[in-house]
Amino acid sequence: CISLPVVLFVLPWMCLIVKIITSRQSPGPMFFKQERSGQKGQRFLIYKFRTMHLSDPSREGEQAKPGDDRIFAFGQLMRRTSIDEFPQFINVLMGQMSAIGPRPHLLQHDDDFSEQVNVYRTRHFVKPGITGLAQCKSFRGEVTELALIEERVRYDLEYIQCWSFWLDVWILCKTVVQIFFPPKTAY
């Protein structure tokens, strides 16, 4: 219900605008594709608008930090407002993701975080989402300490255990607000 209208009517216009601006600031592909782990650990390619300059592949697993020199100006705006996430509606349409659910992390981070938080992989009981409860509670961006990933997992598990249509509506509304008024953890 959500992804088809976005893919058909919103994403084409966004692609045109993003391609024009991105090609001036950081020539290269418009989309960034990366392997992630979804429901039941199934791997899939996640799609995003590219927000970083093409760089050394060895830095791929490195989390973005405030003032990160890999991020170009328009890329920073897209990350802050979550515009870079819109191509993931293609993943939703393909059945790999849901609009709402626990955010999928890098495969390397899945391994690291599961060693630090023993219930981490419980997140894989449901499809990953473009947005989720943890993101609405301002747990997004770089993970600099164990407590941050513990809180994300706590909110992800709360979402799984307490799921309801109205919780999804609340998360969706809160996400729309965060597009216009991003939290400080969005960079």
LORO-704490 format. One record per residue: x, y, z of N, C-alpha, C in turn; residue in three letters; residue number from 1. Coordinates in nm, 3 decimals, m for minus. Layout:
N
+---------+---------+---------+---------+---------+---------+---------+---------+---------+-----+-----+
|     n_X |     n_Y |     n_Z |    ca_X |    ca_Y |    ca_Z |     c_X |     c_Y |     c_Z | res |   n |
+---------+---------+---------+---------+---------+---------+---------+---------+---------+-----+-----+
|       X |       Y |       Z |       X |       Y |       Z |       X |       Y |       Z | ALA | NUM |
...
+---------+---------+---------+---------+---------+---------+---------+---------+---------+-----+-----+
//
This chain:
187
+---------+---------+---------+---------+---------+---------+---------+---------+---------+-----+-----+
|     n_X |     n_Y |     n_Z |    ca_X |    ca_Y |    ca_Z |     c_X |     c_Y |     c_Z | res |   n |
+---------+---------+---------+---------+---------+---------+---------+---------+---------+-----+-----+
|   0.082 |  m0.121 |   0.000 |   0.000 |   0.000 |   0.000 |   0.086 |   0.127 |   0.000 | CYS |   1 |
|   0.198 |   0.119 |   0.068 |   0.284 |   0.238 |   0.078 |   0.391 |   0.236 |  m0.030 | ILE |   2 |
|   0.457 |   0.122 |  m0.049 |   0.574 |   0.119 |  m0.136 |   0.541 |   0.139 |  m0.284 | SER |   3 |
|   0.432 |   0.081 |  m0.332 |   0.401 |   0.093 |  m0.475 |   0.378 |   0.239 |  m0.516 | LEU |   4 |
|   0.296 |   0.317 |  m0.446 |   0.281 |   0.458 |  m0.484 |   0.412 |   0.536 |  m0.474 | PRO |   5 |
|   0.493 |   0.506 |  m0.373 |   0.621 |   0.575 |  m0.359 |   0.713 |   0.542 |  m0.476 | VAL |   6 |
|   0.722 |   0.413 |  m0.511 |   0.809 |   0.371 |  m0.622 |   0.760 |   0.428 |  m0.756 | VAL |   7 |
|   0.630 |   0.433 |  m0.775 |   0.576 |   0.480 |  m0.903 |   0.571 |   0.632 |  m0.917 | LEU |   8 |
|   0.538 |   0.702 |  m0.808 |   0.510 |   0.845 |  m0.821 |   0.608 |   0.938 |  m0.751 | PHE |   9 |
|   0.678 |   0.892 |  m0.651 |   0.771 |   0.978 |  m0.577 |   0.916 |   0.952 |  m0.618 | VAL |  10 |
|   0.954 |   0.827 |  m0.621 |   1.093 |   0.790 |  m0.647 |   1.146 |   0.839 |  m0.783 | LEU |  11 |
|   1.069 |   0.834 |  m0.892 |   1.123 |   0.884 |  m1.019 |   1.163 |   1.031 |  m1.013 | PRO |  12 |
|   1.081 |   1.113 |  m0.950 |   1.115 |   1.256 |  m0.938 |   1.236 |   1.276 |  m0.848 | TRP |  13 |
|   1.239 |   1.200 |  m0.739 |   1.354 |   1.209 |  m0.649 |   1.482 |   1.168 |  m0.721 | MET |  14 |
|   1.474 |   1.061 |  m0.800 |   1.592 |   1.013 |  m0.873 |   1.645 |   1.121 |  m0.967 | CYS |  15 |
|   1.556 |   1.188 |  m1.036 |   1.596 |   1.293 |  m1.129 |   1.669 |   1.405 |  m1.056 | LEU |  16 |
|   1.610 |   1.452 |  m0.948 |   1.670 |   1.562 |  m0.870 |   1.802 |   1.518 |  m0.808 | ILE |  17 |
|   1.802 |   1.400 |  m0.746 |   1.924 |   1.349 |  m0.682 |   2.035 |   1.332 |  m0.785 | VAL |  18 |
|   2.003 |   1.276 |  m0.902 |   2.105 |   1.253 |  m1.004 |   2.167 |   1.384 |  m1.051 | LYS |  19 |
|   2.086 |   1.485 |  m1.074 |   2.137 |   1.615 |  m1.120 |   2.231 |   1.676 |  m1.017 | ILE |  20 |
|   2.188 |   1.680 |  m0.892 |   2.271 |   1.743 |  m0.788 |   2.393 |   1.659 |  m0.756 | ILE |  21 |
|   2.374 |   1.529 |  m0.742 |   2.485 |   1.440 |  m0.707 |   2.594 |   1.441 |  m0.814 | THR |  22 |
|   2.554 |   1.441 |  m0.942 |   2.654 |   1.436 |  m1.049 |   2.743 |   1.561 |  m1.048 | SER |  23 |
|   2.695 |   1.670 |  m0.995 |   2.777 |   1.791 |  m0.984 |   2.870 |   1.787 |  m0.863 | ARG |  24 |
|   2.824 |   1.728 |  m0.754 |   2.903 |   1.728 |  m0.631 |   2.993 |   1.607 |  m0.616 | GLN |  25 |
|   2.949 |   1.494 |  m0.669 |   3.026 |   1.370 |  m0.654 |   2.989 |   1.274 |  m0.766 | SER |  26 |
|   3.053 |   1.289 |  m0.883 |   3.020 |   1.202 |  m0.996 |   3.034 |   1.055 |  m0.960 | PRO |  27 |
|   2.945 |   0.977 |  m1.017 |   2.945 |   0.834 |  m0.991 |   2.803 |   0.783 |  m0.992 | GLY |  28 |
|   2.784 |   0.659 |  m0.949 |   2.648 |   0.602 |  m0.949 |   2.556 |   0.676 |  m0.852 | PRO |  29 |
|   2.429 |   0.680 |  m0.887 |   2.330 |   0.747 |  m0.801 |   2.295 |   0.659 |  m0.681 | MET |  30 |
|   2.291 |   0.528 |  m0.703 |   2.252 |   0.437 |  m0.596 |   2.373 |   0.374 |  m0.529 | PHE |  31 |
|   2.357 |   0.347 |  m0.402 |   2.452 |   0.271 |  m0.323 |   2.383 |   0.140 |  m0.291 | PHE |  32 |
|   2.449 |   0.029 |  m0.321 |   2.393 |  m0.103 |  m0.292 |   2.488 |  m0.175 |  m0.198 | LYS |  33 |
|   2.431 |  m0.243 |  m0.101 |   2.514 |  m0.313 |  m0.003 |   2.438 |  m0.433 |   0.050 | GLN |  34 |
|   2.510 |  m0.540 |   0.075 |   2.447 |  m0.661 |   0.127 |   2.413 |  m0.643 |   0.275 | GLU |  35 |
|   2.292 |  m0.680 |   0.309 |   2.245 |  m0.675 |   0.448 |   2.176 |  m0.807 |   0.481 | ARG |  36 |
|   2.148 |  m0.824 |   0.608 |   2.083 |  m0.945 |   0.657 |   1.939 |  m0.911 |   0.695 | SER |  37 |
|   1.845 |  m0.989 |   0.642 |   1.704 |  m0.962 |   0.667 |   1.640 |  m1.066 |   0.756 | GLY |  38 |
|   1.512 |  m1.088 |   0.732 |   1.436 |  m1.184 |   0.812 |   1.497 |  m1.322 |   0.799 | GLN |  39 |
|   1.511 |  m1.390 |   0.911 |   1.571 |  m1.525 |   0.919 |   1.715 |  m1.526 |   0.867 | LYS |  40 |
|   1.781 |  m1.410 |   0.871 |   1.920 |  m1.403 |   0.828 |   1.941 |  m1.405 |   0.678 | GLY |  41 |
|   1.831 |  m1.399 |   0.600 |   1.843 |  m1.399 |   0.454 |   1.916 |  m1.273 |   0.409 | GLN |  42 |
|   2.013 |  m1.289 |   0.322 |   2.088 |  m1.174 |   0.271 |   2.018 |  m1.113 |   0.150 | ARG |  43 |
|   2.029 |  m0.981 |   0.140 |   1.972 |  m0.909 |   0.027 |   2.052 |  m0.782 |   0.003 | PHE |  44 |
|   2.035 |  m0.723 |  m0.115 |   2.100 |  m0.597 |  m0.146 |   2.006 |  m0.483 |  m0.109 | LEU |  45 |
|   2.052 |  m0.396 |  m0.021 |   1.973 |  m0.280 |   0.017 |   2.010 |  m0.165 |  m0.077 | ILE |  46 |
|   1.910 |  m0.086 |  m0.113 |   1.931 |   0.028 |  m0.203 |   1.917 |   0.158 |  m0.126 | TYR |  47 |
|   2.010 |   0.249 |  m0.153 |   2.004 |   0.384 |  m0.096 |   2.055 |   0.481 |  m0.201 | LYS |  48 |
|   2.021 |   0.609 |  m0.186 |   2.089 |   0.709 |  m0.266 |   2.230 |   0.723 |  m0.210 | PHE |  49 |
|   2.328 |   0.730 |  m0.298 |   2.467 |   0.743 |  m0.254 |   2.488 |   0.880 |  m0.192 | ARG |  50 |
|   2.547 |   0.882 |  m0.072 |   2.572 |   1.008 |   0.001 |   2.719 |   1.034 |   0.023 | THR |  51 |
|   2.804 |   0.940 |  m0.015 |   2.948 |   0.953 |   0.007 |   3.021 |   0.952 |  m0.126 | MET |  52 |
|   3.136 |   1.019 |  m0.129 |   3.224 |   1.011 |  m0.245 |   3.268 |   0.867 |  m0.262 | HIS |  53 |
|   3.296 |   0.829 |  m0.387 |   3.353 |   0.697 |  m0.410 |   3.490 |   0.695 |  m0.345 | LEU |  54 |
|   3.514 |   0.599 |  m0.260 |   3.640 |   0.599 |  m0.184 |   3.695 |   0.459 |  m0.170 | SER |  55 |
|   3.795 |   0.450 |  m0.089 |   3.865 |   0.326 |  m0.060 |   3.766 |   0.221 |  m0.007 | ASP |  56 |
|   3.751 |   0.106 |  m0.075 |   3.658 |   0.002 |  m0.030 |   3.688 |  m0.050 |   0.112 | PRO |  57 |
|   3.811 |  m0.035 |   0.157 |   3.844 |  m0.084 |   0.292 |   3.776 |  m0.002 |   0.400 | SER |  58 |
|   3.725 |   0.116 |   0.365 |   3.655 |   0.201 |   0.464 |   3.505 |   0.175 |   0.464 | ARG |  59 |
|   3.460 |   0.078 |   0.385 |   3.316 |   0.054 |   0.370 |   3.246 |   0.023 |   0.502 | GLU |  60 |
|   3.306 |  m0.054 |   0.589 |   3.244 |  m0.090 |   0.716 |   3.257 |   0.017 |   0.823 | GLY |  61 |
|   3.327 |   0.123 |   0.792 |   3.348 |   0.231 |   0.888 |   3.221 |   0.316 |   0.898 | GLU |  62 |
|   3.173 |   0.335 |   1.021 |   3.052 |   0.413 |   1.041 |   3.078 |   0.561 |   1.013 | GLN |  63 |
|   2.976 |   0.628 |   0.960 |   2.987 |   0.772 |   0.935 |   2.990 |   0.846 |   1.068 | ALA |  64 |
|   3.071 |   0.950 |   1.071 |   3.086 |   1.031 |   1.192 |   3.051 |   1.176 |   1.159 | LYS |  65 |
|   3.023 |   1.258 |   1.259 |   3.001 |   1.400 |   1.231 |   3.123 |   1.459 |   1.161 | PRO |  66 |
|   3.101 |   1.533 |   1.054 |   3.211 |   1.595 |   0.981 |   3.289 |   1.498 |   0.895 | GLY |  67 |
|   3.235 |   1.381 |   0.867 |   3.303 |   1.278 |   0.789 |   3.336 |   1.332 |   0.649 | ASP |  68 |
|   3.462 |   1.326 |   0.610 |   3.505 |   1.382 |   0.481 |   3.460 |   1.299 |   0.361 | ASP |  69 |
|   3.406 |   1.181 |   0.384 |   3.356 |   1.098 |   0.274 |   3.219 |   1.146 |   0.225 | ARG |  70 |
|   3.147 |   1.221 |   0.308 |   3.011 |   1.264 |   0.276 |   3.015 |   1.399 |   0.203 | ILE |  71 |
|   2.956 |   1.405 |   0.085 |   2.950 |   1.532 |   0.012 |   2.832 |   1.614 |   0.063 | PHE |  72 |
|   2.827 |   1.742 |   0.028 |   2.731 |   1.837 |   0.086 |   2.585 |   1.792 |   0.071 | ALA |  73 |
|   2.543 |   1.761 |  m0.050 |   2.404 |   1.718 |  m0.070 |   2.381 |   1.583 |  m0.003 | PHE |  74 |
|   2.483 |   1.499 |  m0.001 |   2.474 |   1.372 |   0.068 |   2.445 |   1.392 |   0.217 | GLY |  75 |
|   2.506 |   1.494 |   0.274 |   2.482 |   1.524 |   0.415 |   2.336 |   1.562 |   0.438 | GLN |  76 |
|   2.282 |   1.644 |   0.349 |   2.140 |   1.681 |   0.360 |   2.051 |   1.558 |   0.345 | LEU |  77 |
|   2.082 |   1.473 |   0.248 |   2.000 |   1.352 |   0.229 |   2.005 |   1.262 |   0.352 | MET |  78 |
|   2.123 |   1.247 |   0.412 |   2.135 |   1.162 |   0.532 |   2.059 |   1.222 |   0.649 | ARG |  79 |
|   2.073 |   1.352 |   0.667 |   2.009 |   1.418 |   0.780 |   1.856 |   1.409 |   0.773 | ARG |  80 |
|   1.803 |   1.420 |   0.652 |   1.657 |   1.418 |   0.634 |   1.604 |   1.280 |   0.596 | THR |  81 |
|   1.691 |   1.182 |   0.586 |   1.656 |   1.044 |   0.550 |   1.609 |   1.028 |   0.406 | SER |  82 |
|   1.633 |   1.125 |   0.322 |   1.598 |   1.113 |   0.180 |   1.675 |   0.997 |   0.117 | ILE |  83 |
|   1.797 |   0.972 |   0.166 |   1.878 |   0.864 |   0.109 |   1.813 |   0.726 |   0.126 | ASP |  84 |
|   1.717 |   0.714 |   0.215 |   1.653 |   0.586 |   0.242 |   1.538 |   0.553 |   0.145 | GLU |  85 |
|   1.489 |   0.651 |   0.069 |   1.372 |   0.629 |  m0.017 |   1.386 |   0.513 |  m0.116 | PHE |  86 |
|   1.503 |   0.488 |  m0.175 |   1.512 |   0.373 |  m0.265 |   1.482 |   0.239 |  m0.197 | PRO |  87 |
|   1.481 |   0.235 |  m0.066 |   1.450 |   0.110 |   0.004 |   1.304 |   0.069 |  m0.014 | GLN |  88 |
|   1.221 |   0.160 |  m0.066 |   1.085 |   0.119 |  m0.099 |   1.086 |   0.015 |  m0.210 | PHE |  89 |
|   1.193 |   0.012 |  m0.290 |   1.211 |  m0.094 |  m0.389 |   1.230 |  m0.228 |  m0.316 | ILE |  90 |
|   1.311 |  m0.227 |  m0.208 |   1.329 |  m0.348 |  m0.126 |   1.197 |  m0.393 |  m0.064 | ASN |  91 |
|   1.114 |  m0.297 |  m0.023 |   0.984 |  m0.331 |   0.035 |   0.897 |  m0.396 |  m0.072 | VAL |  92 |
|   0.895 |  m0.337 |  m0.191 |   0.816 |  m0.390 |  m0.301 |   0.860 |  m0.532 |  m0.339 | LEU |  93 |
|   0.990 |  m0.560 |  m0.327 |   1.045 |  m0.692 |  m0.359 |   1.025 |  m0.792 |  m0.244 | MET |  94 |
|   0.970 |  m0.746 |  m0.130 |   0.943 |  m0.836 |  m0.018 |   1.061 |  m0.861 |   0.074 | GLY |  95 |
|   1.170 |  m0.786 |   0.056 |   1.290 |  m0.806 |   0.138 |   1.286 |  m0.725 |   0.267 | GLN |  96 |
|   1.208 |  m0.618 |   0.265 |   1.199 |  m0.529 |   0.379 |   1.053 |  m0.493 |   0.401 | MET |  97 |
|   1.030 |  m0.428 |   0.513 |   0.900 |  m0.372 |   0.546 |   0.919 |  m0.221 |   0.561 | SER |  98 |
|   0.813 |  m0.146 |   0.554 |   0.826 |  m0.001 |   0.574 |   0.873 |   0.025 |   0.718 | ALA |  99 |
|   0.824 |  m0.057 |   0.812 |   0.857 |  m0.036 |   0.953 |   0.907 |  m0.167 |   1.013 | ILE | 100 |
|   1.016 |  m0.157 |   1.087 |   1.075 |  m0.274 |   1.151 |   1.216 |  m0.239 |   1.196 | GLY | 101 |
|   1.289 |  m0.332 |   1.254 |   1.427 |  m0.304 |   1.296 |   1.514 |  m0.271 |   1.174 | PRO | 102 |
|   1.596 |  m0.168 |   1.184 |   1.684 |  m0.130 |   1.073 |   1.790 |  m0.237 |   1.050 | ARG | 103 |
|   1.816 |  m0.274 |   0.925 |   1.922 |  m0.371 |   0.898 |   2.060 |  m0.304 |   0.907 | PRO | 104 |
|   2.153 |  m0.371 |   0.968 |   2.289 |  m0.319 |   0.981 |   2.382 |  m0.389 |   0.882 | HIS | 105 |
|   2.502 |  m0.338 |   0.869 |   2.604 |  m0.403 |   0.788 |   2.626 |  m0.545 |   0.841 | LEU | 106 |
|   2.661 |  m0.638 |   0.752 |   2.685 |  m0.776 |   0.795 |   2.793 |  m0.783 |   0.902 | LEU | 107 |
|   2.899 |  m0.705 |   0.883 |   3.008 |  m0.701 |   0.981 |   2.957 |  m0.650 |   1.116 | GLN | 108 |
|   2.870 |  m0.551 |   1.113 |   2.817 |  m0.498 |   1.238 |   2.721 |  m0.596 |   1.304 | HIS | 109 |
|   2.646 |  m0.673 |   1.222 |   2.561 |  m0.778 |   1.278 |   2.644 |  m0.874 |   1.363 | ASP | 110 |
|   2.759 |  m0.915 |   1.309 |   2.846 |  m1.007 |   1.382 |   2.901 |  m0.941 |   1.509 | ASP | 111 |
|   2.949 |  m0.817 |   1.496 |   3.004 |  m0.746 |   1.611 |   2.899 |  m0.724 |   1.719 | ASP | 112 |
|   2.781 |  m0.676 |   1.678 |   2.676 |  m0.645 |   1.776 |   2.620 |  m0.770 |   1.842 | PHE | 113 |
|   2.614 |  m0.881 |   1.767 |   2.561 |  m1.003 |   1.827 |   2.657 |  m1.059 |   1.932 | SER | 114 |
|   2.785 |  m1.028 |   1.920 |   2.882 |  m1.068 |   2.024 |   2.867 |  m0.983 |   2.148 | GLU | 115 |
|   2.823 |  m0.859 |   2.130 |   2.810 |  m0.766 |   2.243 |   2.675 |  m0.776 |   2.313 | GLN | 116 |
|   2.570 |  m0.807 |   2.236 |   2.434 |  m0.813 |   2.292 |   2.377 |  m0.950 |   2.254 | VAL | 117 |
|   2.361 |  m1.037 |   2.352 |   2.328 |  m1.177 |   2.322 |   2.191 |  m1.197 |   2.256 | ASN | 118 |
|   2.097 |  m1.104 |   2.269 |   1.965 |  m1.118 |   2.206 |   1.957 |  m1.042 |   2.073 | VAL | 119 |
|   2.070 |  m0.995 |   2.025 |   2.073 |  m0.912 |   1.904 |   2.005 |  m0.979 |   1.784 | TYR | 120 |
|   2.035 |  m1.104 |   1.759 |   1.983 |  m1.173 |   1.640 |   1.832 |  m1.198 |   1.646 | ARG | 121 |
|   1.770 |  m1.175 |   1.761 |   1.625 |  m1.186 |   1.773 |   1.556 |  m1.088 |   1.678 | THR | 122 |
|   1.625 |  m0.979 |   1.644 |   1.572 |  m0.880 |   1.551 |   1.540 |  m0.943 |   1.415 | ARG | 123 |
|   1.606 |  m1.053 |   1.382 |   1.588 |  m1.116 |   1.251 |   1.463 |  m1.204 |   1.242 | HIS | 124 |
|   1.380 |  m1.205 |   1.348 |   1.254 |  m1.279 |   1.341 |   1.153 |  m1.208 |   1.251 | PHE | 125 |
|   1.174 |  m1.079 |   1.225 |   1.083 |  m1.001 |   1.142 |   1.161 |  m0.937 |   1.028 | VAL | 126 |
|   1.090 |  m0.888 |   0.929 |   1.156 |  m0.819 |   0.819 |   1.215 |  m0.688 |   0.870 | LYS | 127 |
|   1.332 |  m0.651 |   0.820 |   1.388 |  m0.521 |   0.857 |   1.304 |  m0.410 |   0.796 | PRO | 128 |
|   1.314 |  m0.292 |   0.854 |   1.232 |  m0.181 |   0.807 |   1.314 |  m0.061 |   0.763 | GLY | 129 |
|   1.247 |   0.026 |   0.687 |   1.309 |   0.152 |   0.647 |   1.322 |   0.242 |   0.769 | ILE | 130 |
|   1.225 |   0.235 |   0.857 |   1.228 |   0.309 |   0.983 |   1.179 |   0.215 |   1.092 | THR | 131 |
|   1.204 |   0.252 |   1.216 |   1.161 |   0.166 |   1.326 |   1.149 |   0.243 |   1.456 | GLY | 132 |
|   1.109 |   0.172 |   1.558 |   1.089 |   0.234 |   1.689 |   1.219 |   0.292 |   1.744 | LEU | 133 |
|   1.329 |   0.222 |   1.727 |   1.458 |   0.272 |   1.778 |   1.494 |   0.405 |   1.712 | ALA | 134 |
|   1.469 |   0.417 |   1.582 |   1.501 |   0.541 |   1.511 |   1.412 |   0.655 |   1.560 | GLN | 135 |
|   1.286 |   0.625 |   1.589 |   1.195 |   0.728 |   1.640 |   1.231 |   0.772 |   1.781 | CYS | 136 |
|   1.304 |   0.689 |   1.851 |   1.351 |   0.724 |   1.985 |   1.492 |   0.782 |   1.981 | LYS | 137 |
|   1.533 |   0.827 |   1.861 |   1.662 |   0.895 |   1.836 |   1.784 |   0.804 |   1.844 | SER | 138 |
|   1.764 |   0.674 |   1.827 |   1.878 |   0.582 |   1.822 |   1.908 |   0.549 |   1.677 | PHE | 139 |
|   1.979 |   0.639 |   1.614 |   2.024 |   0.619 |   1.478 |   2.162 |   0.681 |   1.466 | ARG | 140 |
|   2.229 |   0.653 |   1.358 |   2.364 |   0.707 |   1.342 |   2.468 |   0.614 |   1.400 | GLY | 141 |
|   2.583 |   0.672 |   1.425 |   2.701 |   0.597 |   1.470 |   2.680 |   0.533 |   1.607 | GLU | 142 |
|   2.728 |   0.410 |   1.621 |   2.727 |   0.340 |   1.749 |   2.866 |   0.357 |   1.809 | VAL | 143 |
|   2.877 |   0.440 |   1.911 |   3.007 |   0.470 |   1.971 |   3.031 |   0.397 |   2.102 | THR | 144 |
|   2.925 |   0.340 |   2.158 |   2.941 |   0.269 |   2.285 |   2.836 |   0.158 |   2.295 | GLU | 145 |
|   2.864 |   0.062 |   2.378 |   2.777 |  m0.055 |   2.394 |   2.635 |  m0.017 |   2.431 | LEU | 146 |
|   2.617 |   0.082 |   2.516 |   2.484 |   0.122 |   2.561 |   2.394 |   0.164 |   2.444 | ALA | 147 |
|   2.452 |   0.221 |   2.339 |   2.372 |   0.266 |   2.225 |   2.312 |   0.148 |   2.148 | LEU | 148 |
|   2.390 |   0.044 |   2.127 |   2.335 |  m0.072 |   2.056 |   2.241 |  m0.150 |   2.147 | ILE | 149 |
|   2.267 |  m0.152 |   2.276 |   2.175 |  m0.218 |   2.370 |   2.038 |  m0.152 |   2.367 | GLU | 150 |
|   2.036 |  m0.019 |   2.363 |   1.908 |   0.054 |   2.357 |   1.837 |   0.031 |   2.225 | GLU | 151 |
|   1.911 |   0.030 |   2.116 |   1.849 |   0.002 |   1.985 |   1.783 |  m0.135 |   1.987 | ARG | 152 |
|   1.856 |  m0.234 |   2.035 |   1.802 |  m0.370 |   2.039 |   1.682 |  m0.376 |   2.132 | VAL | 153 |
|   1.688 |  m0.306 |   2.244 |   1.575 |  m0.305 |   2.337 |   1.449 |  m0.251 |   2.268 | ARG | 154 |
|   1.463 |  m0.140 |   2.194 |   1.348 |  m0.085 |   2.123 |   1.304 |  m0.174 |   2.008 | TYR | 155 |
|   1.398 |  m0.238 |   1.939 |   1.362 |  m0.330 |   1.831 |   1.280 |  m0.447 |   1.886 | ASP | 156 |
|   1.323 |  m0.501 |   1.999 |   1.251 |  m0.613 |   2.059 |   1.115 |  m0.568 |   2.114 | LEU | 157 |
|   1.110 |  m0.447 |   2.168 |   0.982 |  m0.392 |   2.214 |   0.886 |  m0.381 |   2.096 | GLU | 158 |
|   0.935 |  m0.337 |   1.982 |   0.851 |  m0.327 |   1.863 |   0.798 |  m0.464 |   1.823 | TYR | 159 |
|   0.887 |  m0.564 |   1.821 |   0.846 |  m0.699 |   1.781 |   0.741 |  m0.754 |   1.877 | ILE | 160 |
|   0.761 |  m0.734 |   2.007 |   0.670 |  m0.790 |   2.108 |   0.538 |  m0.714 |   2.116 | GLN | 161 |
|   0.540 |  m0.584 |   2.090 |   0.421 |  m0.501 |   2.110 |   0.360 |  m0.452 |   1.979 | CYS | 162 |
|   0.393 |  m0.517 |   1.868 |   0.348 |  m0.468 |   1.739 |   0.197 |  m0.450 |   1.735 | TRP | 163 |
|   0.155 |  m0.340 |   1.675 |   0.015 |  m0.316 |   1.646 |   0.007 |  m0.220 |   1.529 | SER | 164 |
|  m0.107 |  m0.216 |   1.467 |  m0.129 |  m0.122 |   1.356 |  m0.105 |   0.020 |   1.403 | PHE | 165 |
|  m0.153 |   0.052 |   1.525 |  m0.141 |   0.189 |   1.577 |   0.003 |   0.224 |   1.612 | TRP | 166 |
|   0.082 |   0.126 |   1.654 |   0.225 |   0.152 |   1.677 |   0.292 |   0.186 |   1.543 | LEU | 167 |
|   0.258 |   0.114 |   1.437 |   0.313 |   0.145 |   1.305 |   0.271 |   0.286 |   1.260 | ASP | 168 |
|   0.146 |   0.323 |   1.284 |   0.100 |   0.457 |   1.248 |   0.179 |   0.562 |   1.326 | VAL | 169 |
|   0.200 |   0.538 |   1.456 |   0.277 |   0.633 |   1.538 |   0.420 |   0.647 |   1.486 | TRP | 170 |
|   0.484 |   0.533 |   1.454 |   0.622 |   0.535 |   1.403 |   0.627 |   0.609 |   1.269 | ILE | 171 |
|   0.531 |   0.584 |   1.183 |   0.526 |   0.651 |   1.053 |   0.512 |   0.803 |   1.070 | LEU | 172 |
|   0.423 |   0.846 |   1.158 |   0.403 |   0.990 |   1.183 |   0.530 |   1.051 |   1.243 | CYS | 173 |
|   0.589 |   0.984 |   1.339 |   0.711 |   1.033 |   1.402 |   0.825 |   1.043 |   1.301 | LYS | 174 |
|   0.833 |   0.947 |   1.209 |   0.936 |   0.949 |   1.105 |   0.918 |   1.068 |   1.013 | THR | 175 |
|   0.795 |   1.097 |   0.974 |   0.767 |   1.213 |   0.888 |   0.811 |   1.341 |   0.958 | VAL | 176 |
|   0.783 |   1.353 |   1.085 |   0.827 |   1.471 |   1.162 |   0.980 |   1.480 |   1.162 | VAL | 177 |
|   1.048 |   1.365 |   1.178 |   1.195 |   1.366 |   1.182 |   1.258 |   1.401 |   1.047 | GLN | 178 |
|   1.184 |   1.383 |   0.938 |   1.236 |   1.426 |   0.808 |   1.251 |   1.578 |   0.807 | ILE | 179 |
|   1.155 |   1.647 |   0.865 |   1.157 |   1.794 |   0.867 |   1.233 |   1.850 |   0.986 | PHE | 180 |
|   1.237 |   1.775 |   1.095 |   1.309 |   1.817 |   1.215 |   1.398 |   1.702 |   1.262 | PHE | 181 |
|   1.511 |   1.679 |   1.192 |   1.595 |   1.563 |   1.224 |   1.657 |   1.572 |   1.363 | PRO | 182 |
|   1.672 |   1.456 |   1.430 |   1.739 |   1.456 |   1.559 |   1.890 |   1.482 |   1.541 | PRO | 183 |
|   1.956 |   1.517 |   1.648 |   2.100 |   1.547 |   1.641 |   2.183 |   1.425 |   1.603 | LYS | 184 |
|   2.128 |   1.307 |   1.622 |   2.203 |   1.185 |   1.587 |   2.198 |   1.155 |   1.439 | THR | 185 |
|   2.127 |   1.237 |   1.362 |   2.118 |   1.217 |   1.216 |   2.227 |   1.298 |   1.147 | ALA | 186 |
|   2.326 |   1.227 |   1.091 |   2.432 |   1.294 |   1.015 |   2.488 |   1.202 |   0.911 | TYR | 187 |
+---------+---------+---------+---------+---------+---------+---------+---------+---------+-----+-----+
//
